[in-house]
Amino acid sequence: MAKEQPNVFDLLPLLESTDLQDLEQVKSLLQENLSTDKGSLLVHGLVDYYLDTSSPQAVDILSSIREPHDKHLLDKMNECMAKQGCRLPTLTLLGHVVRKQPSWIHKIPRFPLLASLLKCLKTESDIVVLITGVLVLIIILPMIPQTSKQLLFEFFDIFGRLAAWNQRNPGHAQGVYAVHLHASVYSLFHRLYGMYPCNFVSYLRAHYSMKENVDTFEEVVKPMLEHVRIHPELVTGTKDYELDPIRWKRFETHDIVIECAKVSLDPKEASCEEGYSSLPDHVPRRPVDHSRSFSDLSSHGRSSFNSMATVRQSLSLSLPHLTVSQHACLSPQTPSLQGAEVTSSGMKEALWSPSSVCGMSTPPSSRGMSPTTVTDLSHSASHLSGRIPGTPVDGKWTPSASTPSGSSPLPSLSEELEHTVQTTSTTLPPAKANQEPIKELKKGTPTNINSKGVAADGLSPITLTELPDFVKTTERDREEDAITEELRTITQSKVDLLPKPALDSSFSSTTDSILPLNPSNDVLPCNLASTPERATNPAEGVDQHPPLSFWPCFTPIENSFSPCAADDPLVELSKGTCPYEPLFDLALPRLACLFVGKKMVEAQQKAGGHSEHREELEGEDLSTTSPLEVLDRLIQQGYDLHEKVLKRSPSLSSQSSESHSGGKHHSTKGKGVSPGAPDELALLRSQLLLLHNQLLYERHKREQHALRNRRLLRRVINATALEEQNNSMKAQLRLQEVETQALRVSLQEEQQRSKNLHQDHEALVQQLHSQVQQLQQERNEYHTKTQELQSDLQESQKRIGEMEAELQRANNKLCNTGHLLSQLSIKLNSSESMEQQMAFLNKQLLLLGEANKLCVEEIQRLGPEADKEHKMLQACSAREVERLRQSSIQQSQRLEAAQQRITDLEAQLTKKEHLILEQKKLLENVKSQAKGQLQASENRYLAQKHVTQALQSELLQLYSQIEINNLANSTPAGGTTEPSSPPKQSSNGNNTGPSTPAQTSEPSKREESSYMCVNGDLSLGSPPLTALINGSQEEDLSVLSCNSPLDVGSCPSAQSFLGIHNQELLNKRKSQYEEEPAPLISLSHGLQDPSLEPADKPQLGTSTEGTAAQALQEPPDLQPVDRPRARAYNIQRRRQQDLRIMDYNETH
Amino acid sequence: MAEDLQRNFRSAYYEKVGFRGVEEKKSLEILLKDNPLDVEKLSTFSQRFPLPSMYRMHVWKVLLGILPPHTDSHPLVARYRQEQYEDVREALKAMRFVHAATPYTELYLRMHQLENQKLMRRSELTQPGEEDEDFLAIARAMEEIVDDPVDCYWLIRCFVNQFNHKFGDSIPHLPKSLEHFLSQEDSRLLAHLKTSGSLVLLPYSLWFRRCFAGSLPESSLQRVWDKVISGSCKILVFIALEILLSYKIMLMGTSRPEAVAKFLSNLPQENTDAIVTKAIDLWHKYCGTPMHSV
């Protein structure tokens, strides 16, 4: 890097190399370096280099700088702004950069550069710097529309200061400066008014209401206000809304420029776009402007274009062929009218761009679309090629002219040439740079370009050949040799540039400055010799007081007071109108008559003296023209003068360079001061610079317009496409309508047919209806007939029924009579038999009477004796019956008593049963209680047993230990015998098996005792014992009895209610035993013997009893201790047995 | 009659306000007034309602058969029990299995062993086996609950005997049943436990063989044992289930079975009352309320 750094700086001087290849290499190298290096060094170096040399290459590089370097660049420029000497070049550089519209431009308000620019504009007194700064500011403004209020007021202040500049510092600005300054202030005014109308107007109101500013307002601002219409924002917008960033977001830079142009009435500033400028507004004004420009330049070719433009404007797209025809018919007219100036007018036509003539900053937007494009293009091409001779010359001299040294390095060249060169040369390189991208863009439509190129080629030779006639041939020759190559390329690029109308308009100022080169010779002979005369006039009269003399001449402010303003349009119109009469008749009938009248005046002017007319012109022009136009005219005049001078001494171009240069631009400096004044040179240079700046500013404006145009073009294309679509849709619609018609006709036919069918159908239906009705009538008739028949039928049926009833009745009668007859016959029969019986009975009666008589006789014979016995018998039986009845009553009474008794007894029985049940319950209760307790004790016993077992096992272990110890100590024989006995004993307690001797003695003892008991039972001496033996279960009794007399004795002590009960039972048995003793003994014997064995066994089987038995069986050892325990145990046993007895009772 | 009416009149309000216990205490007192005591009714009561702590020991004793149903014989039987305790203890002292400083739990263990003829000889004493450990755990818990050593011994002894006798067969099936109820209550948790392998490693012996002795604090344990003593071992399953559900978040968090087992073996002691209450509700929900009315 460090190695490369100086290397890069070394490259900087190489930028001025004349070798194109080297230049390209150096440039690409520098750019590469910039893209890789983020440091500020190179940028600073470049800026410094530019400040030193004002090299266009450096500008080129700096203005295409990228994002990270913008800060360095702006900082560096800010730094430079602080230095008085560097201000101008810095501002120029800033202008270049800004015009490039880099992507980071919107950041500029954040940098101090803007502030220092504003400050510079507010404080600077050097007018060149001021103008340059203002132009930069005007360019920047639309790029940063979202300003703060603070900044806005600073802009306004600057405007106020500059507007009042001439008033405040009358000595400062000489005429040319004043014009420039005024033009730039005018532009600033337009910009501010267009962008911030409310704020600006309020500022104006505030600022110029002050007394000291009134005259400034009157002189400067008021005329400016005349050139703008009322901004719509003044009606709808507010101050705040203007500063609202949202408002500005939808505008691009060029939009804002156009917006500003729209509110302007000045053709130099205004835009001709539809929307703002309506036709009636334009039409009357345009011709005036145009004719004025004709009057200035008096070229028929121009005017033809001019009128074409206006016509096109007014008539819009619909009449493209018309303009073509006009143009076609006009061009031949020109030579016929002005025969002598054919060539010159041809040249002018070629040189002049139509847009510049008609004063529009933007050419008509419809151009690209219209069929006339080709012709237009050929035209522009031709006038470009006319211009070309000027431009290549400039291009060629660029390197030498751009050197800051006051004296030109090529003294052979004429000074004026050099000047023109300088003005154009600076513009050309950027123009070229612009053309190239556009050319690339345009490649999409190569046919157009080609045709144009051809046209240009065809025309250029003519102009080139013609040129020497107007300009000095020597110059032309010299140039040609050197720059043929360059010229080619430039021509080529220019031609390419042409299709873009906006671009060629961007050159309008260039052409303005160049123009005088060519036509000056011819213009003078023409009716319009105003400028040269004007130039000479002040030069003669006002040489001594240049500032004073210029004031009235160039500032429109003073001229606005001139009384000739009203005449102005007429005068102007009179000039170049002859060929356009038909046109104006066509477009502007109102003005036509005026033109006829003015034609006369024009003819007079042609013939008559120029001076008068010139006077008029001056006054008229200046009164209404805008500062821009004044500027234009200033330049024009300067050039005219220059031409004149040149003409005077065509061969002495190199010698009189200085003097010419002074007179070239303005008569002020013209001849009086020309001889070799160095400050004059500086002055001229600064003027040149101003012009250049103005040029650049204009060009920037054109570029913005071009952008805008492109977009509008796109819209127009879209619109026409849509229109086409619309048309096709309409055609479709028409087709469909036709189709619909056809369909409708067919529908009607169908309807007719269906109607016919319908009618037929209805007729048929009616016919059928009538048939049906007929049939129905018939049917009704039949119906009535059947009804009649039916009623007949019913009647006859009824009659039949009646007849049948009659028949039945008759039958009944017959039957009755028959029955009666049979009854009567039966009665007859019975009466006959009765008669017979009667006779028989009568006979019997007679017989019985006979017998009765006989019986009565018998009774009377017998008497009363037999009745007594019978009566006695009757009484006897009655008595007997009475007796029996009484006994039966007795019996029943007895029965009742018995029954009473039975119920009593039954009640008693139930009571007893209840009692028993209660008893049982109680018993159960007690039993369960006892069971619980018993379980507890059982538990306890078990525990005891386990304890004992544990103890025993422990004991055994201890014994075994002792034994082991003994074994270790004494003889083994003695040890074994002694300890062997206790285990035996313990085993004896648990198992019955080994203890034979004890066992054998036991049963024998028992048997004995049992015998005793049996014996005792038999003997009368021991009744309680026997009672016990018999009552209790044998097994336990035997144990008890055998054990000891003490136990036996204790038995009764435990006697309770149960015991007594037992005894009673025993007693009963005893009486039975007494009756039959022998069998009982044997029985008891038999019972006891087998019962003893099982009684013993359970005792020994259960270990509990075993231990108890053991305890009992060893009385000698344990008796004193164990007796009470054994006794307690016995008691328990007894209780248990008692319970068991109860159990038996229950079960039995 | 008047008293009975008053009781009924209040009971409606108790139920409404959410009081439980006042009414039940009265009911229990009525039950305890019977002579002989109706053991079946008592056990039903104990299953349905929480026991008032002042009657708990008495009811337990009756339910475990330490005291007979006849109130009259209570003093006598109590005396027997005490004597038996004394005898066995003395015997153990004599055999030098225990001495004055021996902790009660060990004494109870020895006594139990002695009574069940499982007592080793002194020279052959070994480390306590698993069953002995269970016994010791229960003994420790019971010791906390009961003050009197005699009562304590008897309660432990009868509790262990009854538990082994009554539920010895069903204990191996309890883990299965736990799995079943867990699947009904929270199948996700079950799946997690299954996949992580913790299900087989849950502290089943702590839960089902020791009846949560040592796992739950005594205040909660009493209520569990109420149900166990009154004849339900299912409650153990529901306690375990409720423990799992309560600590679900924590269990879902860990997948290591050892950590799960360790955590469940040393449960935090707070909040156990709520767990037990919820578990009893769950138990009632799944097994229904015992039908015997008081």
Boltz contact constraints between the chains, C-beta under 6 A:
constraints:
  - contact:
      token1: [A, 929]
      token2: [B, 70]
      max_distance: 6.0
  - contact:
      token1: [A, 929]
      token2: [B, 73]
      max_distance: 6.0
  - contact:
      token1: [A, 932]
      token2: [B, 68]
      max_distance: 6.0
  - contact:
      token1: [A, 932]
      token2: [B, 70]
      max_distance: 6.0
  - contact:
      token1: [A, 932]
      token2: [B, 73]
      max_distance: 6.0
  - contact:
      token1: [A, 933]
      token2: [B, 73]
      max_distance: 6.0
  - contact:
      token1: [A, 933]
      token2: [B, 76]
      max_distance: 6.0
  - contact:
      token1: [A, 936]
      token2: [B, 77]
      max_distance: 6.0
  - contact:
      token1: [A, 936]
      token2: [B, 80]
      max_distance: 6.0
  - contact:
      token1: [A, 937]
      token2: [B, 80]
      max_distance: 6.0
  - contact:
      token1: [A, 940]
      token2: [B, 80]
      max_distance: 6.0
  - contact:
      token1: [A, 940]
      token2: [B, 84]
      max_distance: 6.0
  - contact:
      token1: [A, 943]
      token2: [B, 84]
      max_distance: 6.0
  - contact:
      token1: [A, 943]
      token2: [B, 88]
      max_distance: 6.0
  - contact:
      token1: [A, 943]
      token2: [B, 115]
      max_distance: 6.0
  - contact:
      token1: [A, 946]
      token2: [B, 114]
      max_distance: 6.0
  - contact:
      token1: [A, 946]
      token2: [B, 115]
      max_distance: 6.0
  - contact:
      token1: [A, 946]
      token2: [B, 117]
      max_distance: 6.0
  - contact:
      token1: [A, 947]
      token2: [B, 87]
      max_distance: 6.0
  - contact:
      token1: [A, 947]
      token2: [B, 88]
      max_distance: 6.0
  - contact:
      token1: [A, 947]
      token2: [B, 91]
      max_distance: 6.0
  - contact:
      token1: [A, 950]
      token2: [B, 114]
      max_distance: 6.0
  - contact:
      token1: [A, 950]
      token2: [B, 119]
      max_distance: 6.0
  - contact:
      token1: [A, 951]
      token2: [B, 91]
      max_distance: 6.0
  - contact:
      token1: [A, 954]
      token2: [B, 95]
      max_distance: 6.0
  - contact:
      token1: [A, 957]
      token2: [B, 121]
      max_distance: 6.0
